[in-house]
């Protein structure tokens, strides 16, 4: 069913977020952004398959063939996954854009691997893109961003499953809000 597939996609979100967190604590932010992008995309696809019969059919019949992959790429573009008219999903679209920008190879992401070499005029290349001298600033900033993306995915789950017949999301929503209040209170916000 569409709801079962959507639920499974949210489990996939969890897997990507765990892998992203692990990569981040190893100081690989680009890998964290790739995994977070995959998690956000999975949440968007969950929305599409749960709310649109055509999208569900495309997802369900994706056999990995070139024709099926092309149809999936055309069906599950950012505009369909993160409609601007739905606040919770538009928010996910912002995380998707940021994660895409910071995970793809570009001049911006390449220079994050460089640091001053021992000899003037030379640079040292590192596999890690968070340099040790920047760790105290970069690691908390990226952890905060990752947590915000994770929370945005949880909030989007309300929208995705709101149309599920027989689903009572009131308790889930209430507990999530209580947890957010506690978290924000502890962080001094």
C-alpha positions in Angstrom: 0.0 0.0 0.0 1.0 3.6 -0.4 1.0 4.2 3.4 3.3 1.2 4.0 5.7 2.4 1.3 5.7 5.9 2.8 6.3 4.5 6.3 9.2 2.5 4.9 10.6 5.6 3.3 10.7 7.3 6.7 12.7 4.3 8.1 15.1 4.9 5.2 15.3 8.6 6.3 16.5 7.3 9.7 19.2 5.2 8.1 20.5 8.1 6.0 20.4 10.4 9.1 22.4 7.9 11.1 25.0 7.5 8.4 25.2 11.3 8.0 25.7 11.8 11.7 28.5 9.2 11.7 30.2 10.9 8.8 29.9 14.3 10.4 31.5 13.1 13.6 34.4 11.8 11.5 34.6 15.4 10.1 33.3 14.5 6.7 30.6 17.2 6.2 30.1 16.6 2.5 29.1 13.0 3.2 26.8 14.2 5.9 25.1 16.6 3.4 24.8 13.7 0.9 23.1 11.5 3.4 20.9 14.2 4.7 19.9 15.1 1.1 18.9 11.4 0.6 16.9 11.4 3.8 15.0 14.6 2.9 14.4 13.2 -0.6 13.0 10.0 0.9 10.6 12.1 3.0 9.5 14.0 -0.1 9.0 10.8 -2.1 7.0 9.4 0.9 4.7 12.5 0.5 4.4 11.9 -3.2 3.5 8.2 -3.0 1.1 8.7 -0.1 -0.8 11.6 -1.7 -0.7 10.9 -5.5 -1.7 7.6 -7.1 0.4 8.2 -10.2 3.5 8.7 -8.0 2.8 5.6 -6.0 2.4 3.6 -9.3 5.8 5.0 -10.6 7.5 4.2 -7.3 6.0 0.7 -7.0 6.8 -0.3 -10.6 10.3 1.0 -10.6 12.2 -2.1 -11.7 15.6 -0.3 -12.2 15.3 -0.3 -16.0 16.4 2.8 -17.8 12.8 3.6 -18.8 11.6 3.2 -15.2 14.5 5.3 -13.8 13.8 8.1 -16.3 10.1 8.1 -15.4 11.0 8.2 -11.7 13.4 11.1 -12.2 10.7 13.0 -14.1 8.1 12.2 -11.5 10.1 12.8 -8.3 11.7 16.2 -9.1 12.0 18.8 -6.3 8.9 20.6 -7.4 6.7 17.5 -6.8 8.4 16.4 -3.6 8.5 19.8 -1.9 5.5 21.8 -3.0 5.8 25.5 -2.0 2.1 25.6 -1.0 2.7 23.1 1.9 4.9 24.8 4.5 6.3 21.7 6.0 7.4 20.3 2.7 8.7 23.6 1.4 10.9 23.7 4.5 12.3 20.3 3.5 12.9 21.7 0.0 15.2 24.3 1.6 17.2 21.6 3.4 17.3 19.6 0.1 18.8 22.6 -1.8 21.4 23.3 0.9 22.4 19.7 1.1 22.7 19.5 -2.7 24.8 22.6 -2.8 27.2 21.4 -0.1 27.5 17.7 -1.2 28.2 18.0 -4.9 31.7 18.6 -6.1 32.3 22.2 -6.8 34.9 24.9 -6.1 33.2 25.6 -2.7 33.3 22.0 -1.6 36.8 21.3 -3.0 38.5 24.1 -1.1 37.1 22.8 2.2 39.7 20.0 1.8 42.6 22.3 1.6 44.7 23.9 4.4 48.0 25.7 4.6 51.0 23.5 3.9 54.3 23.4 5.7 55.9 25.3 2.8 54.8 28.9 1.8 52.6 28.8 -1.3 51.7 25.1 -0.9 48.4 23.6 0.2 47.8 20.4 2.1 44.9 18.2 0.9 42.8 16.3 3.5 40.1 13.7 3.0 38.2 15.4 5.9 36.5 18.6 4.9 36.3 20.0 8.4 39.8 21.0 9.3 40.9 20.4 12.9 41.6 24.2 13.4 37.9 24.8 12.4 36.3 21.9 14.3 35.2 23.9 17.3 33.2 26.2 15.0 32.2 23.9 12.2 31.1 20.8 14.0 28.5 22.3 16.3 27.2 24.4 13.4 26.8 21.3 11.2 25.3 19.2 14.0 22.7 22.0 14.6 21.8 22.0 10.9 21.5 18.2 10.8 19.2 18.3 13.9 17.1 20.9 12.2 16.8 18.8 9.1 15.9 15.8 11.2 13.1 17.7 13.0 11.8 19.0 9.6 11.5 15.4 8.4 9.5 14.5 11.6 7.2 17.5 11.1 6.7 16.5 7.4 5.6 13.1 8.6 2.5 14.7 10.0 1.6 16.0 6.6 2.4 12.7 4.8 0.3 10.6 7.1 -2.5 13.1 7.8 -4.6 11.5 5.0 -4.1 8.0 6.2 -7.5 6.4 6.9 -7.8 5.7 10.6 -4.6 7.4 11.6 -4.8 9.3 14.9 -1.7 11.5 14.8 -2.9 13.8 17.6 -0.9 12.0 20.3 2.2 11.8 18.1 1.9 15.5 17.3 1.4 16.4 20.9 4.5 14.3 22.1 6.6 15.8 19.3 5.6 19.4 20.3 6.3 18.5 24.0 9.8 17.2 23.1 10.5 20.3 20.9 9.5 22.6 23.8 11.8 20.7 26.2 14.7 20.7 23.7 14.3 24.5 23.0 14.0 25.2 26.8 17.2 23.3 27.5 19.1 25.1 24.7 18.0 28.5 26.1 15.7 29.5 23.3 
